[in-house]
Amino acid sequence: MSGVFEAPYPVVLDLVGKRALVVGAGPVAARKVAGLLRAGAHVTVVAPDAVSEIAEDPDVRWHERPYRRGEVASYAIAITATSDPAVNRQVARDGNAANVWVNSADDPANCAFILPSVVQRGQLQVSVSTNGRSPAMAQWARRRLEQLFTDAHGAALDVLAEVRAEVQQVRGTSEVDGWTDALDDHFFDLVAAGELDAARDQLRRALGVDGEHDQTHQEVPS
């Protein structure tokens, strides 16, 4: 990093179709590659040798050679996962010069951004970061979050998104009163029990669109 910061700016990046570079091809790099692929990025790996997860993945473009100075400029984002500090520094310098965001695994001095620990339940992502100060604590916090958030919370997000779209259709906006009261323990209990219709109805009542929702779904006579 260029300096110590007090207020990092958390973001969620849309990497679908974006070109991503990973420098290094060991087990750590393989985990980074897997995450980038899940995000929809087009991944290129540069390393003389690669673990099988990278070398045998048809979705990964592997350049079997060392990193070349300046090549990071051709990518939208880059991650280094090597044991060579000189390579990490070079990629970071090149990225800074080309306005390309670079993360260096376990090397915060050469990071333009930090990767948080993430718990994923369906489309629900819960992340925690220590701003690079202690990956061990971030992992501890992630384990606690894994106990707190279950697959039912991912299913609940799907229900919420569905009803939010209904509210948008009925009201013209989803920014209405009632969301805070609607998301109580009973709602999540209903989802966990598989009673999704009852969960939807609870949301609609709390948001004041129950009757209007029914009207919008009536067939128009021909």
N, C-alpha and C positions, 0 to 999 in steps of 0.2 A: 504494500500500500504506500501511497505517497506521503502519508502521515497519520497520526492518531486522530480519529474522529470520535465525536461524542454522540452523534445522532445519525447512524446509518439509515438508509432509506430502503425499506423492504419492498420488493416487487415480486410479481409472478410474471415470468416471461413467456410469450407465445413464440415457440421455436419451430412451429410447423413449417416445413419447407426451407428453413434456414440452414446455412452451411456452418457446421461446427467442427473444430479441430481439436483432437486430443493428441498431445505429445507424450509418448510413453505407451507401453502396451503390456504392463504387468497386471496382477490381480486388482490393484487399486484402479488402474486405468479401465479395466474391464467393467468395474462397477459404474464408473463415470459414463462410459460408452452406453451401457444399458439404460441409464437414466435419460441420456440425450435421445436415444432411440424411442423410448416410451413417450418422450415429449414431441416426437415427430420431426426431429432434426435430421438432416443429411450429414452423416458422421464420416470424417476422414481421420485416420490414425497415422501418425508418423513415428516409426520406431524401427530399429534394426531387427529386433526380435519381438514376437508377440505370443501371448498365451492363446490356447486353442479357442477360447470364447471370442477372441477378436479375429484371429487368423482364419477361422472357419465360418465366420458369420457373413452370409452373402449380402447383408444390408450395410456392411462396413467396408469402406474403401481404405485399404491399408497400403501405405507407402513404406516399403521395407528398406528404410534408410534413416540416418539421423535428421534432425530438424535443420532446415536451411534458414539462415538469417533473413528475416523480413517476410517469410511466407505466410505468417499469421494474418497479414493484411488482406488476404483473399477470403477471410471468414467473418461471420457475424459475431462469433463467440469462440473462446478457446479455453482449454483446460490442460494444464501440465501435470503429469503424474510420473515424474522421473525421480531418481535418486541423485541427480546431478544438479547442484545449486546453480552452476554456471548456465545450464540450459534453461532452468526456470527464470533466471534473471534476463536472459536474452529474449525469451518469448514475452516476458512482461514488458521489457523496453520496447520491443517491436510493436506489441499491442498498444502501448501508450502512444507511440508515435503515429499509429494508424487509426486511433480511436476505436480499437477493438477491445471488448471486455475480456480480461484474462483472469482465470482462477488457477492458483498453484496449490496442489494438494499438500497439506501440512506445511505450508510455507507462506504465512500471511503477509510477509514483507513484500511478496511478489504477486499479491492479489489485488485486482481492481474490484472484485466482488467475492462474497463468501457464500458457500453453499450450506444451507441449514440442514439439520436433521429433520426428516419428514416422516409423518405417519399418514398413510393413505388408506382411506376406506371408501371404495368407489370413487366418485368425483370429489369427495371431501379430502382436502389436504390440510394437515395441521403441522406447522413447522416451528422449530425452536432454534435460536442461534445465540451463541455467546460472543459474537463478533470476532471469532477466531481465537479467543483467549483460552478456551478449554474445550476441545472436541469431546473429551471424556464426559464433561458435565452435560453437553448437548445430547450425547447418547443416553446418559442417565435420564434426562428429562424426556427423551423420546420413548424410552421404555415405560415410563410412568404414563405418558399419553396413550401408549398402545393399550394399556389396561383400562383407561378411561373411555376411549373411543372404540366402538365396536362396529361390526358390519351393519348393524341396525342404524347407526348414525349415517352411513353412506346411503342406505335406503331412504332414510328420512329426508336427506337432501334432495333425492329424486322427487319425493312427494311435494316438498316445498317449492321446487322449481316448477312443477306442474301447476300447482295452485297459484303461484306467482304469475304465471302466464295467463291464467283465468282472470285474475284481478286486473292485469294489464288490459285485457280485452274488455272487461266490464267497466272499469273506472277510467281507462285511458292512461293510467300510471299504476305502478306497483308500490309507490311510496304513499301508503295509507296507514292510518292508525290501526293498531291491533296485533301487529307482528310479535311484539314483545310478550303480550299476554297469551298469544296462541302457542308459543313454544314453551310449554311447561312439561313437567315430568310425565303427565298423562299422555301427551302427544307422543313422546318417544316410547312410552310403554306400549301404546297401540301399534306403533310401527314394529317394535321388537316382537310383538305377538302375531304379526302378520295381518293385523286388522287395518289394512291400508285405506279402505273406503271410510271407515270410522275416523281415521286420522285426517283424511281430506275434509270430511264434514266438519270436524272440530276447527280446522283452519278457516274454512269458509264462514262458519258462524262468527268466529272471532273477528274476521275481517269485514263482516257485513255484506257478503256477496252470495250468501247461500241461495236465497230465492232468485236473485238475478242471474246466478249461474245456471239454474235450472231453465230459466226462460231462454237463455242464449243457446241452449242445446235442444230446444224444441224444433221439430221439423216445420218448415214453412209450407202451408198447404199450396198445392199446385192449382 
